[in-house]
């Protein structure tokens, strides 16, 4: 069983499956806007067909990636198209921060608790990407949900 599955089962077992309140979370990158929303992708685009289980937030290479809420790091790994990912259990939900260039030395050394707004890594180009961005996914009760109602971000212009 992978780390995300273990975290989801643990969250379900504790009964803590309530999502955050709307627009309650901090933005995981500065000047955040959504370049690719949650849901079915439509042409044109390099990945025009298929379901997008998170949102893409453009950011410069090396830009800080911040924890959206306090939480516990439950995984740091390289996984397929997501590249370098940090998985954090934030209360009643699990968040996946993907395409990172690196994680902070404290997390790389094994620290597992993070504060809201704490730097967890930097934007990179790991995995499959078509431009610099952070992929951000939220799982509630083991299912991916649109993160934007909890962030309150606008589409990029």
Secondary structure, DSSP 8 states (H G I E B T S, - for coil): --HHHHHHHHHHHHT------TT-S--SSTT--EEE-SEE--SSSTT-SSEE-SEEEE--TT-EEE-SSSEEEEEEEEEGGGEEEEEEEETTEEEEEEEEEEE-HHHHTT--EE-TT-EEEEE---SS-SSSEEEEEEEETTEEE-SHHHH---B--
